């Protein structure tokens, strides 16, 4: 995924948190939505679900209990990318 120029990341195992220079939900949402295969397979994982609550939150999910990718945007335009097994029980099975 290509993020807005000037975006910075902090990462821990399996989680990336991106701060965008615009700090704007709609800018981050639009940037990601253009690039992500919402409703389709992503990096070999089956489409799972979306949770869209503009202008405060959006989350797209691919995968199952064994392996998931979750991409989320919060109201401040912060982007979170989570990869790994579903430890929360929110995945699709």
C-alpha positions in Angstrom: 0.0 0.0 0.0 1.2 3.5 -0.8 0.5 5.9 2.0 0.4 9.7 1.8 3.9 11.3 1.6 5.2 12.3 5.0 3.4 9.5 6.8 5.4 8.0 9.7 5.1 4.5 11.2 5.6 3.0 14.6 5.6 -0.8 14.6 5.5 -3.7 16.9 5.2 -7.4 16.0 2.3 -7.7 13.6 1.0 -4.1 14.1 1.9 -1.0 12.1 0.5 2.4 13.2 0.8 5.1 10.6 0.4 8.8 11.4 -0.5 10.8 8.3 0.4 14.4 7.8 -3.1 15.5 7.0 -4.6 13.9 10.1 -7.9 13.6 8.2 -10.2 10.6 8.1 -11.5 11.3 4.6 -8.0 11.6 3.1 -6.7 8.4 4.7 -10.0 6.6 3.8 -9.8 7.6 0.2 -6.1 6.8 -0.2 -6.6 3.3 1.1 -10.0 2.5 -0.4 -8.5 3.2 -3.9 -5.8 0.6 -3.3 -7.4 -2.2 -1.2 -9.4 -5.0 -2.9 -12.4 -4.6 -0.6 -14.8 -7.5 -1.3 -12.0 -9.5 -2.9 -9.0 -11.6 -2.0 -6.0 -9.7 -0.6 -2.5 -11.2 -0.4 -3.9 -14.7 -0.6 -6.5 -14.1 2.1 -10.3 -14.3 1.6 -12.3 -11.2 2.0 -14.0 -11.1 5.4 -15.8 -8.0 6.5 -15.9 -4.2 6.7 -17.1 -1.9 9.5 -17.6 1.6 8.1 -18.7 4.4 10.5 -17.7 7.7 8.9 -16.3 10.0 9.9 -15.0 8.2 12.9 -13.8 4.8 11.9 -13.5 2.2 9.1 -12.1 -1.3 9.3 -11.5 -3.8 6.5 -10.7 -7.4 7.3 -9.3 -10.4 5.3 -8.6 -13.9 6.4 -9.6 -16.4 9.1 -8.5 -17.4 12.6 -5.1 -18.7 11.4 -4.1 -15.6 9.5 -5.7 -12.2 9.2 -5.0 -8.7 7.8 -7.0 -5.8 9.3 -6.7 -2.3 7.9 -8.3 0.5 9.9 -8.6 4.3 9.8 -9.7 6.3 12.8 -11.2 9.8 13.0 -7.7 11.5 13.1 -6.6 9.8 9.9 -4.4 7.3 11.7 -4.0 4.0 9.9 -3.5 0.7 11.6 -2.4 -2.4 9.7 -2.5 -5.7 11.7 -1.2 -9.0 10.4 -1.2 -12.4 12.1 -3.6 -14.9 13.7 -6.9 -13.6 15.0 -6.5 -13.4 18.7 -9.6 -11.3 19.3 -12.3 -13.6 17.9 -13.6 -11.0 15.5 -12.5 -12.8 12.3 -14.5 -14.7 9.8 -14.7 -18.4 10.0 
